[in-house]
């Protein structure tokens, strides 16, 4: 099978793009509820469902979206330095909550 230079370049660019998108998607995975860091910090993707007896530090309206560590701006999910390479919910909460200034 003979391939033209144009076809080769198009396929190469498409392949590199697909790899980059796949790497980005992997880096942006949501937290797993069984992740040891998640368990240790008591992260819950919905702050309104945090067990207040288990985490008495929680008080409404605390949530990732108004935490100084949240890196997602106003997006529904965003990064957090406590969970590298993972996404947290803007509505989530963990015991490391630190109110934005």
N, C-alpha and C positions, 0 to 999 in steps of 0.2 A: 504494500500500500504506500503510495507516494503522497507526502504531505507538503502543501505549499508553505512558504515562509509565513504568509499572513495567517493561515490556519494554526500553524505552530505558535505564533505570538499570541493569538487570541486564546488558544487553549492554555498557554502558560500563564497569562494574566488571570484567566478565570480560575485556574488551579491555585495560584498564590492568594487570590481574593478569598476563595473558599477556605483555605487554611487559616488565613487571618481572622475570618469571621468565626470559624470553629474555635480558635484559641480564645477569642473575645467572649464567646458564649460560655466556654468552660470557666473562664476567670470570673464570670458574672453569675455563677450558680448560687441559688438560694441556700441558706443555712440548713443543715440537717438537724432535726430535733435530737438526734443521738450523738452529735458532735460533742466531745468532752468539754470544750470551751463553752458551748451553748448550755450544757447541763450545769457547769460550774457557776456561770453568771446568771442562770435562771432566765435566759432569753425566752420571750414568748412573742410570736408574730402579731398578737392582738393584745395590746396593753389592757384593754377593758376586761380581759379574762385572766389577768395575773392573780394567782392565789395570794391574797393579802395576808393570810395567816402565815404563809411560808416566807413571804417577802414583805415584811411590815414597812420597809423603806419606800415602797411604791405608794404614790399619791396621784390621783387624777389632777391635771391632764398630762402627766409625764408620758412621753412617747419618744421613739427614736427621732421623729421629725423635729422635735424641739430640744434635742440633745446636742451638746457641743461636739460630740464625736461623729455625728451623722454626716456623711459626705454626699448625700443624694440631692441636696437642694430641696425642690418641691416635688421631685419624682416619687412615684409610689414605692420604689425600692432604691437603695443606695448602699454605698460601701461604709464600712466602719473599721477603724484600725484594730479593733479588738478581734475581728474576724477577717483576716487578710484573704483576699480573693473571693470573698463571699458577699452576698447581698442580704441586707436586712430590710424589713418592711418599715415604711414610714410610720405605721401604726404600732410597731413593735415596742418592746421594753426589755431592759435587762438591769441587773443590780448595779451596773457601772454607770447608770444614768447620771449625766452632768448637765444641768440646765444651761442653754445658750445664754451668753451675756447680751 
